[in-house]
Amino acid sequence: ELARCCLARTLLSYNGQPTADGGTVRRPDLATELPAVSTDGLTWTFRLKHGLHYASPYEDAEIVARDVIRGIEHSVSPDAEDYYGSLYQVIAGAQAFADGKADSISGLEAPDPYTLVVHLSKPTGDLGHRFVFPEYAPIPEEAATGHEKDLPSFIAPSGPYVIETDSEESLTLVRNLAWDPAADDLRAAY
């Protein structure tokens, strides 16, 4: 919940409210709307919002579709050793990438900076819910190098806060100055 409410934005998310207040309803977050899904359920197309940025030191990097692909690839990579990466094995080419037999996941494409197309090997009705996990938060190109072993636990903050200090005794969050409350309907950022 800390990642969802405060640190990382994902393609889709929840509003952080109780179930009775729509807390389990998927909503667009980085995406402009819910994805378009082909009639056979094998192709999902997401359109990303323009002008969203990461926190410092990546505040000059706009969040784009290639960053989402990078986040998924890091979660699926053999180096990640992460359960969440297994949730994306339904994407065409994900297993070959996880096995080190491919340099990229063939079922992920970014035809332009604000469009992500996901091709599946079989229909997966809950794919939208899988895109909520912060383990798949986008990663700017500048942050990908040097974090191969700690991805996906590494988060390039895109939500309202960043971690200033983290110790066994406390966690201090401060405002992400690159976050725009007008572009985020899901987080109050007190």
Legacy VTK file of the C-alpha trace (Angstrom):
# vtk DataFile Version 3.0
C-alpha trace
ASCII
DATASET POLYDATA
POINTS 190 float
0.000 0.000 0.000
2.881 2.376 0.707
4.105 1.984 -2.847
0.581 2.445 -4.294
-0.444 5.426 -2.208
2.788 7.289 -2.093
5.715 6.200 -4.242
4.868 4.509 -7.523
2.297 5.081 -10.199
1.368 2.198 -12.489
-0.703 1.845 -15.657
-3.790 1.091 -13.589
-4.447 1.384 -9.883
-7.086 1.568 -7.167
-8.376 4.584 -5.282
-7.177 3.385 -1.877
-10.688 3.365 -0.432
-12.634 0.519 1.212
-14.390 -1.964 -1.074
-17.763 -0.303 -0.406
-16.296 2.947 -1.767
-14.978 1.409 -4.992
-11.609 0.339 -3.613
-11.452 -2.797 -5.756
-12.352 -1.070 -9.009
-9.434 -0.750 -11.448
-8.884 2.820 -12.562
-6.513 4.492 -15.000
-3.388 5.846 -13.329
-0.562 6.412 -15.831
-3.019 5.324 -18.524
-5.556 7.809 -19.871
-8.330 5.214 -19.666
-8.808 1.490 -19.228
-7.069 -0.482 -21.996
-8.650 -1.367 -25.307
-8.799 -5.170 -25.513
-9.097 -7.043 -28.799
-12.143 -9.284 -29.289
-9.981 -12.420 -28.884
-8.511 -11.039 -25.634
-4.925 -11.380 -26.881
-4.015 -7.732 -27.468
-4.293 -4.988 -24.849
-3.560 -1.382 -25.810
-2.815 1.258 -23.193
-2.549 5.002 -23.880
-0.358 6.893 -21.419
-0.930 10.393 -20.083
1.430 13.057 -21.377
3.647 15.181 -19.139
4.078 12.872 -16.123
7.545 12.816 -14.545
9.604 10.929 -11.986
11.039 12.364 -8.783
14.578 13.706 -8.529
17.114 12.807 -9.816
15.000 11.709 -12.822
12.623 14.689 -12.868
13.612 15.595 -16.431
12.494 12.171 -17.686
8.899 11.981 -18.848
7.168 8.665 -18.135
6.709 6.871 -21.456
5.662 3.438 -22.691
9.251 2.225 -23.042
9.707 2.833 -19.280
6.733 0.560 -18.557
8.296 -2.115 -20.760
11.584 -1.694 -18.893
9.793 -2.189 -15.546
8.118 -5.371 -16.744
11.346 -6.731 -18.239
13.224 -6.135 -14.997
10.489 -7.965 -13.075
10.578 -10.916 -15.457
14.375 -11.075 -15.842
16.228 -14.041 -14.335
18.192 -11.630 -12.116
15.055 -10.359 -10.384
14.182 -13.679 -8.702
10.755 -12.240 -8.030
7.387 -13.950 -7.735
5.625 -11.040 -9.405
7.584 -11.557 -12.603
5.882 -14.929 -12.989
2.535 -13.145 -13.325
3.643 -11.824 -16.710
4.478 -15.193 -18.256
1.212 -14.814 -20.215
2.835 -12.083 -22.320
4.153 -13.456 -25.595
7.910 -13.932 -25.345
8.117 -13.405 -21.572
9.292 -16.949 -20.873
12.038 -16.755 -23.495
13.192 -13.469 -21.949
13.095 -14.949 -18.407
15.146 -17.910 -19.621
17.765 -15.606 -21.159
16.911 -16.745 -24.695
15.721 -13.307 -25.870
16.960 -9.748 -25.367
13.448 -8.357 -24.944
9.870 -9.489 -24.438
8.495 -9.809 -27.959
4.888 -9.289 -26.831
5.558 -5.758 -25.586
5.743 -2.896 -28.041
5.726 0.874 -27.893
4.685 2.139 -31.336
4.987 5.689 -29.975
6.026 7.189 -26.615
2.477 7.152 -25.211
1.164 3.806 -26.480
1.892 0.388 -25.010
0.646 -2.695 -26.846
0.697 -6.000 -24.978
0.326 -9.277 -26.916
-0.630 -12.323 -24.857
-0.056 -16.012 -25.502
-3.529 -16.777 -24.113
-6.500 -14.661 -23.005
-5.985 -13.434 -19.444
-8.980 -11.582 -18.072
-7.221 -10.360 -14.945
-4.257 -8.804 -16.770
-5.514 -5.330 -15.870
-5.307 -6.203 -12.186
-1.761 -7.464 -12.683
-0.743 -4.063 -14.061
-1.610 -2.538 -10.667
1.334 -4.088 -8.794
4.065 -1.522 -8.049
6.680 -4.145 -8.913
5.910 -3.225 -12.521
6.165 0.516 -12.065
7.923 2.228 -14.944
11.686 2.684 -14.780
13.412 5.566 -16.563
16.278 4.616 -18.830
18.729 6.505 -16.622
17.771 4.373 -13.579
17.957 0.958 -15.232
21.745 0.677 -15.146
23.178 -0.253 -11.775
19.958 -1.657 -10.332
19.828 -4.989 -12.155
19.972 -7.042 -8.948
17.543 -4.962 -6.851
14.866 -4.541 -9.489
11.895 -4.681 -9.154
12.261 -3.642 -5.507
13.943 -0.468 -6.748
11.322 2.199 -7.409
11.926 5.386 -9.352
9.249 7.433 -7.541
6.447 8.849 -9.638
3.839 9.263 -6.899
3.393 12.171 -4.492
6.283 11.211 -2.178
9.863 10.014 -2.124
11.726 8.298 0.695
14.026 10.767 2.410
15.329 8.400 5.085
14.733 4.741 5.812
15.986 3.017 8.933
14.861 0.265 11.263
13.246 2.891 13.485
11.493 5.127 10.966
10.607 5.949 7.419
10.511 9.586 6.359
8.633 10.607 3.229
8.902 14.018 1.593
6.986 15.536 -1.300
7.950 14.560 -4.848
8.249 18.002 -6.420
7.726 16.553 -9.909
4.314 15.093 -8.969
1.311 17.067 -10.172
-1.865 16.588 -8.083
-3.977 17.795 -11.017
-2.758 14.774 -13.031
-3.499 12.193 -10.319
-7.108 11.414 -9.375
-6.171 8.475 -7.130
-3.928 9.982 -4.461
-4.726 12.714 -1.958
-1.114 13.401 -0.949
-1.744 14.894 2.463
LINES 1 191
190 0 1 2 3 4 5 6 7 8 9 10 11 12 13 14 15 16 17 18 19 20 21 22 23 24 25 26 27 28 29 30 31 32 33 34 35 36 37 38 39 40 41 42 43 44 45 46 47 48 49 50 51 52 53 54 55 56 57 58 59 60 61 62 63 64 65 66 67 68 69 70 71 72 73 74 75 76 77 78 79 80 81 82 83 84 85 86 87 88 89 90 91 92 93 94 95 96 97 98 99 100 101 102 103 104 105 106 107 108 109 110 111 112 113 114 115 116 117 118 119 120 121 122 123 124 125 126 127 128 129 130 131 132 133 134 135 136 137 138 139 140 141 142 143 144 145 146 147 148 149 150 151 152 153 154 155 156 157 158 159 160 161 162 163 164 165 166 167 168 169 170 171 172 173 174 175 176 177 178 179 180 181 182 183 184 185 186 187 188 189
